[in-house]
Amino acid sequence: MRTPRSFTNIVSASRIEGWASPKEDLMTVATGELIRAMNYVDDITATVRRMCLYIPSMNAEERKRLADYLRVAGGAVNAAIADLEKVEK
């Protein structure tokens, strides 16, 4: 009786055909970094949305303290945006 091959035993499924040139390989790394950075932005956005759910239940002092704290983080975000928009010469 013949036993079915396991998917994990299929050699051709895990074999990478061909190699990218060094320049293309660098772009792959950059793309991975970009995706990771964009995922961080998604995480930040989701966190801010969750945080906003609690704002109605905060008193005036808590709102002020959170706004001040968030303002500092906003400065870091604006600095990152400025760095991204710089044109390399």
Secondary structure, DSSP 4 states (H G I P E B T S, - for coil): -PPPPPGGG-HHHHPPPS---HHHHHHHHHHHHHHHHHHHHHHHHHHHHHHHHHGGGS-HHHHHHHHHHHHHHHHHHHHHHHHHHPPP-
